[in-house]
Amino acid sequence: MLKKTQARTCIECGLPYDHPNFSYHAGRVQNGPAYWSERGLLCSHACSTAHFEKRVKAGDPMTEPASNPLEQDWS
Ligand SMILES: [Zn+2]
């Protein structure tokens, strides 16, 4: 796997993962993020939508659910 220096921030707006405005699954940080793609984390439904639309315009739409990036081995 490629070595990434990917921080745990929203890939659309850069909001840190531990920010109070970050959307967690079922509203609990213990449950992990509510939104993400295989590119990284998304803080909210708005950023998820923006990311999806950007991908469609770029001709690279998300076609399959991505696995939770926090459960992947980034090392
Ligand atoms: Zn965001």
N, CA, C, O and the ligand as a Tripos MOL2 file, in Angstrom:
@<TRIPOS>MOLECULE
protein
  301   299    76     0     0
PROTEIN
NO_CHARGES

@<TRIPOS>ATOM
      1 N           0.8410   -1.1990    0.0000 N.3       1 MET1
      2 CA          0.0000    0.0000    0.0000 C.3       1 MET1
      3 C           0.8720    1.2430    0.0000 C.2       1 MET1
      4 O           1.9310    1.2840    0.6270 O.2       1 MET1
      5 N           0.4050    2.2510   -0.7150 N.am      2 LEU2
      6 CA          1.1540    3.4930   -0.7880 C.3       2 LEU2
      7 C           1.2300    4.1710    0.5730 C.2       2 LEU2
      8 O           0.2690    4.1680    1.3430 O.2       2 LEU2
      9 N           2.3540    4.7300    0.8440 N.am      3 LYS3
     10 CA          2.5180    5.4920    2.0850 C.3       3 LYS3
     11 C           1.8530    6.8500    1.9150 C.2       3 LYS3
     12 O           2.1780    7.6020    0.9960 O.2       3 LYS3
     13 N           0.9390    7.1480    2.7900 N.am      4 LYS4
     14 CA          0.2240    8.4150    2.7070 C.3       4 LYS4
     15 C           0.4770    9.2340    3.9670 C.2       4 LYS4
     16 O           0.6680    8.6980    5.0580 O.2       4 LYS4
     17 N           0.4700   10.5150    3.7840 N.am      5 THR5
     18 CA          0.5700   11.4200    4.9310 C.3       5 THR5
     19 C          -0.7840   12.0710    5.1660 C.2       5 THR5
     20 O          -0.8750   13.2160    5.6110 O.2       5 THR5
     21 N          -1.8400   11.3120    4.8570 N.am      6 GLN6
     22 CA         -3.1960   11.8250    4.9250 C.3       6 GLN6
     23 C          -3.6090   12.1150    6.3650 C.2       6 GLN6
     24 O          -3.6300   11.2270    7.2170 O.2       6 GLN6
     25 N          -3.9310   13.3550    6.6060 N.am      7 ALA7
     26 CA         -4.3880   13.7410    7.9440 C.3       7 ALA7
     27 C          -5.8610   13.4020    8.0860 C.2       7 ALA7
     28 O          -6.5730   13.2320    7.0960 O.2       7 ALA7
     29 N          -6.3020   13.3080    9.3180 N.am      8 ARG8
     30 CA         -7.7150   13.0230    9.5570 C.3       8 ARG8
     31 C          -8.5010   14.3270    9.5340 C.2       8 ARG8
     32 O          -8.9530   14.8300   10.5630 O.2       8 ARG8
     33 N          -8.6460   14.8550    8.3220 N.am      9 THR9
     34 CA         -9.4310   16.0680    8.1210 C.3       9 THR9
     35 C         -10.3580   15.8490    6.9300 C.2       9 THR9
     36 O         -10.1280   14.9730    6.0970 O.2       9 THR9
     37 N         -11.4200   16.6730    6.8670 N.am     10 CYS10
     38 CA        -12.3380   16.6220    5.7390 C.3      10 CYS10
     39 C         -11.5790   16.9590    4.4580 C.2      10 CYS10
     40 O         -10.8630   17.9590    4.4050 O.2      10 CYS10
     41 N         -11.7320   16.1310    3.4260 N.am     11 ILE11
     42 CA        -11.0010   16.3580    2.1860 C.3      11 ILE11
     43 C         -11.6190   17.4730    1.3630 C.2      11 ILE11
     44 O         -11.0170   17.9130    0.3830 O.2      11 ILE11
     45 N         -12.7950   17.9400    1.7300 N.am     12 GLU12
     46 CA        -13.4070   19.0570    1.0130 C.3      12 GLU12
     47 C         -13.1070   20.4000    1.6760 C.2      12 GLU12
     48 O         -12.7130   21.3440    0.9910 O.2      12 GLU12
     49 N         -13.2840   20.5050    2.9780 N.am     13 CYS13
     50 CA        -13.1370   21.8010    3.6400 C.3      13 CYS13
     51 C         -11.9970   21.8250    4.6530 C.2      13 CYS13
     52 O         -11.6700   22.8860    5.1850 O.2      13 CYS13
     53 N         -11.3940   20.6800    4.9230 N.am     14 GLY14
     54 CA        -10.2390   20.6550    5.8180 C.3      14 GLY14
     55 C         -10.5760   20.6750    7.2990 C.2      14 GLY14
     56 O          -9.6930   20.8620    8.1360 O.2      14 GLY14
     57 N         -11.8530   20.4830    7.6300 N.am     15 LEU15
     58 CA        -12.2390   20.4620    9.0400 C.3      15 LEU15
     59 C         -11.5790   19.2840    9.7520 C.2      15 LEU15
     60 O         -11.6410   18.1550    9.2650 O.2      15 LEU15
     61 N         -10.9450   19.5360   10.9050 N.am     16 PRO16
     62 CA        -10.3050   18.4300   11.6250 C.3      16 PRO16
     63 C         -11.3270   17.3980   12.0940 C.2      16 PRO16
     64 O         -12.4680   17.7300   12.4140 O.2      16 PRO16
     65 N         -10.8910   16.1440   12.1280 N.am     17 TYR17
     66 CA        -11.7860   15.0450   12.4970 C.3      17 TYR17
     67 C         -12.3470   15.2030   13.9000 C.2      17 TYR17
     68 O         -13.4580   14.7490   14.1760 O.2      17 TYR17
     69 N         -11.5920   15.8450   14.7950 N.am     18 ASP18
     70 CA        -12.0690   15.9680   16.1740 C.3      18 ASP18
     71 C         -12.8420   17.2660   16.4130 C.2      18 ASP18
     72 O         -13.1620   17.6000   17.5540 O.2      18 ASP18
     73 N         -13.1410   18.0000   15.3300 N.am     19 HIS19
     74 CA        -13.8970   19.2460   15.4730 C.3      19 HIS19
     75 C         -15.3490   18.9390   15.8440 C.2      19 HIS19
     76 O         -15.9120   17.9560   15.3630 O.2      19 HIS19
     77 N         -15.9680   19.7780   16.7030 N.am     20 PRO20
     78 CA        -17.3650   19.5220   17.1140 C.3      20 PRO20
     79 C         -18.3460   19.4840   15.9530 C.2      20 PRO20
     80 O         -19.3830   18.8260   16.0420 O.2      20 PRO20
     81 N         -18.0310   20.1830   14.8610 N.am     21 ASN21
     82 CA        -18.9540   20.1970   13.7240 C.3      21 ASN21
     83 C         -18.8110   18.9790   12.8160 C.2      21 ASN21
     84 O         -19.5910   18.8120   11.8790 O.2      21 ASN21
     85 N         -17.8300   18.1360   13.0820 N.am     22 PHE22
     86 CA        -17.6340   16.9510   12.2430 C.3      22 PHE22
     87 C         -18.7770   15.9650   12.4960 C.2      22 PHE22
     88 O         -19.1260   15.7030   13.6470 O.2      22 PHE22
     89 N         -19.3510   15.4260   11.4370 N.am     23 SER23
     90 CA        -20.4670   14.4910   11.5760 C.3      23 SER23
     91 C         -19.9440   13.0800   11.8150 C.2      23 SER23
     92 O         -19.1960   12.5370   11.0020 O.2      23 SER23
     93 N         -20.3450   12.4990   12.9310 N.am     24 TYR24
     94 CA        -19.9610   11.1260   13.2360 C.3      24 TYR24
     95 C         -21.1490   10.1990   13.0150 C.2      24 TYR24
     96 O         -22.3060   10.6160   13.0600 O.2      24 TYR24
     97 N         -20.8360    8.9520   12.7810 N.am     25 HIS25
     98 CA        -21.8870    7.9750   12.5820 C.3      25 HIS25
     99 C         -22.7440    7.9040   13.8380 C.2      25 HIS25
    100 O         -22.2310    7.6650   14.9310 O.2      25 HIS25
    101 N         -24.0430    8.1110   13.6850 N.am     26 ALA26
    102 CA        -24.9890    8.1190   14.8050 C.3      26 ALA26
    103 C         -24.6420    9.1900   15.8350 C.2      26 ALA26
    104 O         -25.0710    9.1160   16.9870 O.2      26 ALA26
    105 N         -23.8570   10.1920   15.4090 N.am     27 GLY27
    106 CA        -23.5460   11.3120   16.2750 C.3      27 GLY27
    107 C         -22.5300   11.0200   17.3640 C.2      27 GLY27
    108 O         -22.3470   11.8330   18.2700 O.2      27 GLY27
    109 N         -21.8730    9.8840   17.2920 N.am     28 ARG28
    110 CA        -20.9160    9.5020   18.3470 C.3      28 ARG28
    111 C         -19.5470    9.2880   17.7180 C.2      28 ARG28
    112 O         -19.3990    8.5110   16.7750 O.2      28 ARG28
    113 N         -18.5420    9.9920   18.2530 N.am     29 VAL29
    114 CA        -17.1950    9.8980   17.7030 C.3      29 VAL29
    115 C         -16.6650    8.4660   17.7770 C.2      29 VAL29
    116 O         -15.8500    8.0500   16.9540 O.2      29 VAL29
    117 N         -17.1350    7.7270   18.7670 N.am     30 GLN30
    118 CA        -16.6780    6.3380   18.9090 C.3      30 GLN30
    119 C         -17.1090    5.4750   17.7240 C.2      30 GLN30
    120 O         -16.4970    4.4470   17.4340 O.2      30 GLN30
    121 N         -18.1840    5.9160   17.0360 N.am     31 ASN31
    122 CA        -18.7030    5.1400   15.9170 C.3      31 ASN31
    123 C         -17.9860    5.4490   14.6040 C.2      31 ASN31
    124 O         -18.2350    4.8000   13.5880 O.2      31 ASN31
    125 N         -17.0910    6.4470   14.6300 N.am     32 GLY32
    126 CA        -16.3610    6.7980   13.4280 C.3      32 GLY32
    127 C         -17.0930    7.8460   12.6040 C.2      32 GLY32
    128 O         -18.1590    8.3230   12.9940 O.2      32 GLY32
    129 N         -16.5170    8.2000   11.4690 N.am     33 PRO33
    130 CA        -17.0910    9.2680   10.6460 C.3      33 PRO33
    131 C         -18.3980    8.8460    9.9840 C.2      33 PRO33
    132 O         -18.6140    7.6640    9.7160 O.2      33 PRO33
    133 N         -19.2670    9.8220    9.7230 N.am     34 ALA34
    134 CA        -20.5300    9.5410    9.0490 C.3      34 ALA34
    135 C         -20.3470    9.5100    7.5380 C.2      34 ALA34
    136 O         -21.0840    8.8140    6.8390 O.2      34 ALA34
    137 N         -19.3780   10.2530    7.0310 N.am     35 TYR35
    138 CA        -19.1960   10.3780    5.5790 C.3      35 TYR35
    139 C         -17.7220   10.2260    5.2310 C.2      35 TYR35
    140 O         -16.8380   10.7100    5.9370 O.2      35 TYR35
    141 N         -17.4890    9.5390    4.1210 N.am     36 TRP36
    142 CA        -16.1290    9.4400    3.6020 C.3      36 TRP36
    143 C         -16.1880    8.8950    2.2010 C.2      36 TRP36
    144 O         -17.2210    8.3910    1.7610 O.2      36 TRP36
    145 N         -15.0670    8.9970    1.4940 N.am     37 SER37
    146 CA        -14.9100    8.2810    0.2390 C.3      37 SER37
    147 C         -13.5790    7.5570    0.3300 C.2      37 SER37
    148 O         -12.8900    7.6340    1.3470 O.2      37 SER37
    149 N         -13.2200    6.8540   -0.7340 N.am     38 GLU38
    150 CA        -11.9260    6.1840   -0.7030 C.3      38 GLU38
    151 C         -10.7840    7.1950   -0.7450 C.2      38 GLU38
    152 O          -9.6210    6.8330   -0.5640 O.2      38 GLU38
    153 N         -11.1160    8.4600   -0.9830 N.am     39 ARG39
    154 CA        -10.0990    9.5240   -0.9970 C.3      39 ARG39
    155 C          -9.8270   10.0580    0.4000 C.2      39 ARG39
    156 O          -8.7650   10.6280    0.6520 O.2      39 ARG39
    157 N         -10.7780    9.8780    1.3120 N.am     40 GLY40
    158 CA        -10.5780   10.4060    2.6520 C.3      40 GLY40
    159 C         -11.8940   10.7120    3.3430 C.2      40 GLY40
    160 O         -12.9680   10.3120    2.8920 O.2      40 GLY40
    161 N         -11.7800   11.4290    4.4440 N.am     41 LEU41
    162 CA        -12.9440   11.7030    5.2750 C.3      41 LEU41
    163 C         -13.7250   12.9090    4.7790 C.2      41 LEU41
    164 O         -13.1690   13.8150    4.1590 O.2      41 LEU41
    165 N         -15.0110   12.9050    5.0600 N.am     42 LEU42
    166 CA        -15.8920   14.0300    4.7470 C.3      42 LEU42
    167 C         -16.6460   14.3930    6.0190 C.2      42 LEU42
    168 O         -17.1520   13.5180    6.7210 O.2      42 LEU42
    169 N         -16.7170   15.7050    6.3140 N.am     43 CYS43
    170 CA        -17.2000   16.1190    7.6330 C.3      43 CYS43
    171 C         -18.7150   16.1740    7.7230 C.2      43 CYS43
    172 O         -19.2700   16.1430    8.8220 O.2      43 CYS43
    173 N         -19.3950   16.2550    6.5740 N.am     44 SER44
    174 CA        -20.8270   16.5270    6.6280 C.3      44 SER44
    175 C         -21.4930   16.0450    5.3450 C.2      44 SER44
    176 O         -20.8390   15.7010    4.3600 O.2      44 SER44
    177 N         -22.8320   16.0350    5.4020 N.am     45 HIS45
    178 CA        -23.5760   15.6860    4.1910 C.3      45 HIS45
    179 C         -23.2730   16.6830    3.0760 C.2      45 HIS45
    180 O         -23.1630   16.2940    1.9130 O.2      45 HIS45
    181 N         -23.1370   17.9630    3.4200 N.am     46 ALA46
    182 CA        -22.8470   18.9880    2.4040 C.3      46 ALA46
    183 C         -21.5170   18.7150    1.7170 C.2      46 ALA46
    184 O         -21.4230   18.7980    0.4920 O.2      46 ALA46
    185 N         -20.4990   18.3920    2.4880 N.am     47 CYS47
    186 CA        -19.1900   18.1080    1.8950 C.3      47 CYS47
    187 C         -19.2220   16.7870    1.1290 C.2      47 CYS47
    188 O         -18.5540   16.6500    0.1040 O.2      47 CYS47
    189 N         -19.9830   15.8260    1.6110 N.am     48 SER48
    190 CA        -20.1310   14.5590    0.9040 C.3      48 SER48
    191 C         -20.7500   14.7890   -0.4690 C.2      48 SER48
    192 O         -20.3050   14.2310   -1.4720 O.2      48 SER48
    193 N         -21.8010   15.6340   -0.4920 N.am     49 THR49
    194 CA        -22.4680   15.9510   -1.7530 C.3      49 THR49
    195 C         -21.5300   16.7070   -2.6780 C.2      49 THR49
    196 O         -21.4550   16.4050   -3.8690 O.2      49 THR49
    197 N         -20.8060   17.6980   -2.1350 N.am     50 ALA50
    198 CA        -19.8730   18.4850   -2.9380 C.3      50 ALA50
    199 C         -18.7880   17.5930   -3.5230 C.2      50 ALA50
    200 O         -18.4190   17.7330   -4.6890 O.2      50 ALA50
    201 N         -18.2850   16.6860   -2.7140 N.am     51 HIS51
    202 CA        -17.2400   15.7750   -3.1740 C.3      51 HIS51
    203 C         -17.7660   14.8610   -4.2780 C.2      51 HIS51
    204 O         -17.0970   14.6410   -5.2870 O.2      51 HIS51
    205 N         -18.9620   14.3350   -4.0760 N.am     52 PHE52
    206 CA        -19.5590   13.4470   -5.0660 C.3      52 PHE52
    207 C         -19.7610   14.1730   -6.3980 C.2      52 PHE52
    208 O         -19.4370   13.6430   -7.4610 O.2      52 PHE52
    209 N         -20.3020   15.3980   -6.3240 N.am     53 GLU53
    210 CA        -20.5590   16.1600   -7.5530 C.3      53 GLU53
    211 C         -19.2590   16.5170   -8.2600 C.2      53 GLU53
    212 O         -19.1950   16.5210   -9.4890 O.2      53 GLU53
    213 N         -18.2260   16.8170   -7.4820 N.am     54 LYS54
    214 CA        -16.9170   17.1340   -8.0580 C.3      54 LYS54
    215 C         -16.3630   15.9170   -8.7970 C.2      54 LYS54
    216 O         -15.7830   16.0350   -9.8760 O.2      54 LYS54
    217 N         -16.5550   14.7560   -8.1920 N.am     55 ARG55
    218 CA        -16.0700   13.5140   -8.8100 C.3      55 ARG55
    219 C         -16.8200   13.2220  -10.1080 C.2      55 ARG55
    220 O         -16.2180   12.7820  -11.0870 O.2      55 ARG55
    221 N         -18.1330   13.4660  -10.1180 N.am     56 VAL56
    222 CA        -18.9230   13.2320  -11.3280 C.3      56 VAL56
    223 C         -18.4470   14.1520  -12.4460 C.2      56 VAL56
    224 O         -18.2740   13.7200  -13.5860 O.2      56 VAL56
    225 N         -18.2340   15.4370  -12.1090 N.am     57 LYS57
    226 CA        -17.7670   16.4080  -13.1010 C.3      57 LYS57
    227 C         -16.3900   16.0500  -13.6280 C.2      57 LYS57
    228 O         -16.0750   16.3140  -14.7890 O.2      57 LYS57
    229 N         -15.5730   15.4530  -12.7840 N.am     58 ALA58
    230 CA        -14.2250   15.0660  -13.1800 C.3      58 ALA58
    231 C         -14.2220   13.7530  -13.9570 C.2      58 ALA58
    232 O         -13.1710   13.3020  -14.4110 O.2      58 ALA58
    233 N         -15.3900   13.1410  -14.1110 N.am     59 GLY59
    234 CA        -15.4860   11.8790  -14.8220 C.3      59 GLY59
    235 C         -14.9930   10.7020  -14.0110 C.2      59 GLY59
    236 O         -14.6440    9.6600  -14.5650 O.2      59 GLY59
    237 N         -14.9620   10.8640  -12.7060 N.am     60 ASP60
    238 CA        -14.4730    9.8160  -11.8150 C.3      60 ASP60
    239 C         -15.4340    9.6320  -10.6500 C.2      60 ASP60
    240 O         -15.0590    9.8080   -9.4910 O.2      60 ASP60
    241 N         -16.6900    9.2740  -10.9680 N.am     61 PRO61
    242 CA        -17.6880    9.1750   -9.8980 C.3      61 PRO61
    243 C         -17.3990    8.0220   -8.9470 C.2      61 PRO61
    244 O         -16.7710    7.0270   -9.3080 O.2      61 PRO61
    245 N         -17.8730    8.1900   -7.7310 N.am     62 MET62
    246 CA        -17.7800    7.0920   -6.7690 C.3      62 MET62
    247 C         -18.8450    6.0620   -7.1370 C.2      62 MET62
    248 O         -20.0340    6.3780   -7.1190 O.2      62 MET62
    249 N         -18.4500    4.8690   -7.4630 N.am     63 THR63
    250 CA        -19.3910    3.8590   -7.9210 C.3      63 THR63
    251 C         -19.6640    2.7950   -6.8730 C.2      63 THR63
    252 O         -20.6790    2.1010   -6.9390 O.2      63 THR63
    253 N         -18.7800    2.6660   -5.9260 N.am     64 GLU64
    254 CA        -18.9630    1.6570   -4.8980 C.3      64 GLU64
    255 C         -18.7310    2.2820   -3.5380 C.2      64 GLU64
    256 O         -17.9480    3.2240   -3.4160 O.2      64 GLU64
    257 N         -19.3920    1.7790   -2.5220 N.am     65 PRO65
    258 CA        -19.1210    2.2740   -1.1750 C.3      65 PRO65
    259 C         -17.6690    2.0200   -0.8170 C.2      65 PRO65
    260 O         -17.1570    0.9150   -0.9980 O.2      65 PRO65
    261 N         -17.0240    3.0290   -0.3180 N.am     66 ALA66
    262 CA        -15.6380    2.8630    0.1100 C.3      66 ALA66
    263 C         -15.6050    2.2620    1.4990 C.2      66 ALA66
    264 O         -16.5240    2.4470    2.2970 O.2      66 ALA66
    265 N         -14.5330    1.5410    1.7750 N.am     67 SER67
    266 CA        -14.3720    1.0430    3.1280 C.3      67 SER67
    267 C         -13.9900    2.1940    4.0460 C.2      67 SER67
    268 O         -13.4080    3.1850    3.6040 O.2      67 SER67
    269 N         -14.3150    2.0580    5.3010 N.am     68 ASN68
    270 CA        -14.0360    3.1090    6.2700 C.3      68 ASN68
    271 C         -12.5380    3.3690    6.3330 C.2      68 ASN68
    272 O         -11.7730    2.4650    6.6690 O.2      68 ASN68
    273 N         -12.0980    4.6030    6.0120 N.am     69 PRO69
    274 CA        -10.6460    4.8590    5.9650 C.3      69 PRO69
    275 C          -9.9780    4.6930    7.3160 C.2      69 PRO69
    276 O          -8.7760    4.4380    7.3850 O.2      69 PRO69
    277 N         -10.7320    4.8340    8.3800 N.am     70 LEU70
    278 CA        -10.1280    4.6840    9.7010 C.3      70 LEU70
    279 C          -9.8790    3.2250   10.0390 C.2      70 LEU70
    280 O          -9.1820    2.9140   11.0040 O.2      70 LEU70
    281 N         -10.4570    2.3210    9.2300 N.am     71 GLU71
    282 CA        -10.2340    0.8970    9.4620 C.3      71 GLU71
    283 C          -9.1730    0.3410    8.5310 C.2      71 GLU71
    284 O          -8.8520   -0.8460    8.5760 O.2      71 GLU71
    285 N          -8.6200    1.2280    7.6680 N.am     72 GLN72
    286 CA         -7.5830    0.7890    6.7500 C.3      72 GLN72
    287 C          -6.2130    0.9970    7.3660 C.2      72 GLN72
    288 O          -6.0300    1.8570    8.2280 O.2      72 GLN72
    289 N          -5.2550    0.2030    6.9160 N.am     73 ASP73
    290 CA         -3.8920    0.3480    7.3820 C.3      73 ASP73
    291 C          -3.1690    1.3230    6.4760 C.2      73 ASP73
    292 O          -2.8450    0.9960    5.3340 O.2      73 ASP73
    293 N          -2.9150    2.5190    6.9820 N.am     74 TRP74
    294 CA         -2.2600    3.5390    6.1720 C.3      74 TRP74
    295 C          -0.7390    3.4550    6.2380 C.2      74 TRP74
    296 O          -0.0570    4.1960    5.5290 O.2      74 TRP74
    297 N          -0.1960    2.5830    7.0610 N.am     75 SER75
    298 CA          1.2480    2.5920    7.2510 C.3      75 SER75
    299 C           1.9650    1.8500    6.1480 C.2      75 SER75
    300 O           3.1930    1.7640    6.1590 O.2      75 SER75
    301 ZN        -16.0740   19.3430    5.1900 Zn       76 ZN76
@<TRIPOS>BOND
     1     1     2 1
     2     2     3 1
     3     3     4 2
     4     3     5 am
     5     5     6 1
     6     6     7 1
     7     7     8 2
     8     7     9 am
     9     9    10 1
    10    10    11 1
    11    11    12 2
    12    11    13 am
    13    13    14 1
    14    14    15 1
    15    15    16 2
    16    15    17 am
    17    17    18 1
    18    18    19 1
    19    19    20 2
    20    19    21 am
    21    21    22 1
    22    22    23 1
    23    23    24 2
    24    23    25 am
    25    25    26 1
    26    26    27 1
    27    27    28 2
    28    27    29 am
    29    29    30 1
    30    30    31 1
    31    31    32 2
    32    31    33 am
    33    33    34 1
    34    34    35 1
    35    35    36 2
    36    35    37 am
    37    37    38 1
    38    38    39 1
    39    39    40 2
    40    39    41 am
    41    41    42 1
    42    42    43 1
    43    43    44 2
    44    43    45 am
    45    45    46 1
    46    46    47 1
    47    47    48 2
    48    47    49 am
    49    49    50 1
    50    50    51 1
    51    51    52 2
    52    51    53 am
    53    53    54 1
    54    54    55 1
    55    55    56 2
    56    55    57 am
    57    57    58 1
    58    58    59 1
    59    59    60 2
    60    59    61 am
    61    61    62 1
    62    62    63 1
    63    63    64 2
    64    63    65 am
    65    65    66 1
    66    66    67 1
    67    67    68 2
    68    67    69 am
    69    69    70 1
    70    70    71 1
    71    71    72 2
    72    71    73 am
    73    73    74 1
    74    74    75 1
    75    75    76 2
    76    75    77 am
    77    77    78 1
    78    78    79 1
    79    79    80 2
    80    79    81 am
    81    81    82 1
    82    82    83 1
    83    83    84 2
    84    83    85 am
    85    85    86 1
    86    86    87 1
    87    87    88 2
    88    87    89 am
    89    89    90 1
    90    90    91 1
    91    91    92 2
    92    91    93 am
    93    93    94 1
    94    94    95 1
    95    95    96 2
    96    95    97 am
    97    97    98 1
    98    98    99 1
    99    99   100 2
   100    99   101 am
   101   101   102 1
   102   102   103 1
   103   103   104 2
   104   103   105 am
   105   105   106 1
   106   106   107 1
   107   107   108 2
   108   107   109 am
   109   109   110 1
   110   110   111 1
   111   111   112 2
   112   111   113 am
   113   113   114 1
   114   114   115 1
   115   115   116 2
   116   115   117 am
   117   117   118 1
   118   118   119 1
   119   119   120 2
   120   119   121 am
   121   121   122 1
   122   122   123 1
   123   123   124 2
   124   123   125 am
   125   125   126 1
   126   126   127 1
   127   127   128 2
   128   127   129 am
   129   129   130 1
   130   130   131 1
   131   131   132 2
   132   131   133 am
   133   133   134 1
   134   134   135 1
   135   135   136 2
   136   135   137 am
   137   137   138 1
   138   138   139 1
   139   139   140 2
   140   139   141 am
   141   141   142 1
   142   142   143 1
   143   143   144 2
   144   143   145 am
   145   145   146 1
   146   146   147 1
   147   147   148 2
   148   147   149 am
   149   149   150 1
   150   150   151 1
   151   151   152 2
   152   151   153 am
   153   153   154 1
   154   154   155 1
   155   155   156 2
   156   155   157 am
   157   157   158 1
   158   158   159 1
   159   159   160 2
   160   159   161 am
   161   161   162 1
   162   162   163 1
   163   163   164 2
   164   163   165 am
   165   165   166 1
   166   166   167 1
   167   167   168 2
   168   167   169 am
   169   169   170 1
   170   170   171 1
   171   171   172 2
   172   171   173 am
   173   173   174 1
   174   174   175 1
   175   175   176 2
   176   175   177 am
   177   177   178 1
   178   178   179 1
   179   179   180 2
   180   179   181 am
   181   181   182 1
   182   182   183 1
   183   183   184 2
   184   183   185 am
   185   185   186 1
   186   186   187 1
   187   187   188 2
   188   187   189 am
   189   189   190 1
   190   190   191 1
   191   191   192 2
   192   191   193 am
   193   193   194 1
   194   194   195 1
   195   195   196 2
   196   195   197 am
   197   197   198 1
   198   198   199 1
   199   199   200 2
   200   199   201 am
   201   201   202 1
   202   202   203 1
   203   203   204 2
   204   203   205 am
   205   205   206 1
   206   206   207 1
   207   207   208 2
   208   207   209 am
   209   209   210 1
   210   210   211 1
   211   211   212 2
   212   211   213 am
   213   213   214 1
   214   214   215 1
   215   215   216 2
   216   215   217 am
   217   217   218 1
   218   218   219 1
   219   219   220 2
   220   219   221 am
   221   221   222 1
   222   222   223 1
   223   223   224 2
   224   223   225 am
   225   225   226 1
   226   226   227 1
   227   227   228 2
   228   227   229 am
   229   229   230 1
   230   230   231 1
   231   231   232 2
   232   231   233 am
   233   233   234 1
   234   234   235 1
   235   235   236 2
   236   235   237 am
   237   237   238 1
   238   238   239 1
   239   239   240 2
   240   239   241 am
   241   241   242 1
   242   242   243 1
   243   243   244 2
   244   243   245 am
   245   245   246 1
   246   246   247 1
   247   247   248 2
   248   247   249 am
   249   249   250 1
   250   250   251 1
   251   251   252 2
   252   251   253 am
   253   253   254 1
   254   254   255 1
   255   255   256 2
   256   255   257 am
   257   257   258 1
   258   258   259 1
   259   259   260 2
   260   259   261 am
   261   261   262 1
   262   262   263 1
   263   263   264 2
   264   263   265 am
   265   265   266 1
   266   266   267 1
   267   267   268 2
   268   267   269 am
   269   269   270 1
   270   270   271 1
   271   271   272 2
   272   271   273 am
   273   273   274 1
   274   274   275 1
   275   275   276 2
   276   275   277 am
   277   277   278 1
   278   278   279 1
   279   279   280 2
   280   279   281 am
   281   281   282 1
   282   282   283 1
   283   283   284 2
   284   283   285 am
   285   285   286 1
   286   286   287 1
   287   287   288 2
   288   287   289 am
   289   289   290 1
   290   290   291 1
   291   291   292 2
   292   291   293 am
   293   293   294 1
   294   294   295 1
   295   295   296 2
   296   295   297 am
   297   297   298 1
   298   298   299 1
   299   299   300 2
@<TRIPOS>SUBSTRUCTURE
     1 MET1         2 RESIDUE 1 A MET
     2 LEU2         6 RESIDUE 1 A LEU
     3 LYS3        10 RESIDUE 1 A LYS
     4 LYS4        14 RESIDUE 1 A LYS
     5 THR5        18 RESIDUE 1 A THR
     6 GLN6        22 RESIDUE 1 A GLN
     7 ALA7        26 RESIDUE 1 A ALA
     8 ARG8        30 RESIDUE 1 A ARG
     9 THR9        34 RESIDUE 1 A THR
    10 CYS10       38 RESIDUE 1 A CYS
    11 ILE11       42 RESIDUE 1 A ILE
    12 GLU12       46 RESIDUE 1 A GLU
    13 CYS13       50 RESIDUE 1 A CYS
    14 GLY14       54 RESIDUE 1 A GLY
    15 LEU15       58 RESIDUE 1 A LEU
    16 PRO16       62 RESIDUE 1 A PRO
    17 TYR17       66 RESIDUE 1 A TYR
    18 ASP18       70 RESIDUE 1 A ASP
    19 HIS19       74 RESIDUE 1 A HIS
    20 PRO20       78 RESIDUE 1 A PRO
    21 ASN21       82 RESIDUE 1 A ASN
    22 PHE22       86 RESIDUE 1 A PHE
    23 SER23       90 RESIDUE 1 A SER
    24 TYR24       94 RESIDUE 1 A TYR
    25 HIS25       98 RESIDUE 1 A HIS
    26 ALA26      102 RESIDUE 1 A ALA
    27 GLY27      106 RESIDUE 1 A GLY
    28 ARG28      110 RESIDUE 1 A ARG
    29 VAL29      114 RESIDUE 1 A VAL
    30 GLN30      118 RESIDUE 1 A GLN
    31 ASN31      122 RESIDUE 1 A ASN
    32 GLY32      126 RESIDUE 1 A GLY
    33 PRO33      130 RESIDUE 1 A PRO
    34 ALA34      134 RESIDUE 1 A ALA
    35 TYR35      138 RESIDUE 1 A TYR
    36 TRP36      142 RESIDUE 1 A TRP
    37 SER37      146 RESIDUE 1 A SER
    38 GLU38      150 RESIDUE 1 A GLU
    39 ARG39      154 RESIDUE 1 A ARG
    40 GLY40      158 RESIDUE 1 A GLY
    41 LEU41      162 RESIDUE 1 A LEU
    42 LEU42      166 RESIDUE 1 A LEU
    43 CYS43      170 RESIDUE 1 A CYS
    44 SER44      174 RESIDUE 1 A SER
    45 HIS45      178 RESIDUE 1 A HIS
    46 ALA46      182 RESIDUE 1 A ALA
    47 CYS47      186 RESIDUE 1 A CYS
    48 SER48      190 RESIDUE 1 A SER
    49 THR49      194 RESIDUE 1 A THR
    50 ALA50      198 RESIDUE 1 A ALA
    51 HIS51      202 RESIDUE 1 A HIS
    52 PHE52      206 RESIDUE 1 A PHE
    53 GLU53      210 RESIDUE 1 A GLU
    54 LYS54      214 RESIDUE 1 A LYS
    55 ARG55      218 RESIDUE 1 A ARG
    56 VAL56      222 RESIDUE 1 A VAL
    57 LYS57      226 RESIDUE 1 A LYS
    58 ALA58      230 RESIDUE 1 A ALA
    59 GLY59      234 RESIDUE 1 A GLY
    60 ASP60      238 RESIDUE 1 A ASP
    61 PRO61      242 RESIDUE 1 A PRO
    62 MET62      246 RESIDUE 1 A MET
    63 THR63      250 RESIDUE 1 A THR
    64 GLU64      254 RESIDUE 1 A GLU
    65 PRO65      258 RESIDUE 1 A PRO
    66 ALA66      262 RESIDUE 1 A ALA
    67 SER67      266 RESIDUE 1 A SER
    68 ASN68      270 RESIDUE 1 A ASN
    69 PRO69      274 RESIDUE 1 A PRO
    70 LEU70      278 RESIDUE 1 A LEU
    71 GLU71      282 RESIDUE 1 A GLU
    72 GLN72      286 RESIDUE 1 A GLN
    73 ASP73      290 RESIDUE 1 A ASP
    74 TRP74      294 RESIDUE 1 A TRP
    75 SER75      298 RESIDUE 1 A SER
    76 ZN76       301 GROUP 0 **** ****
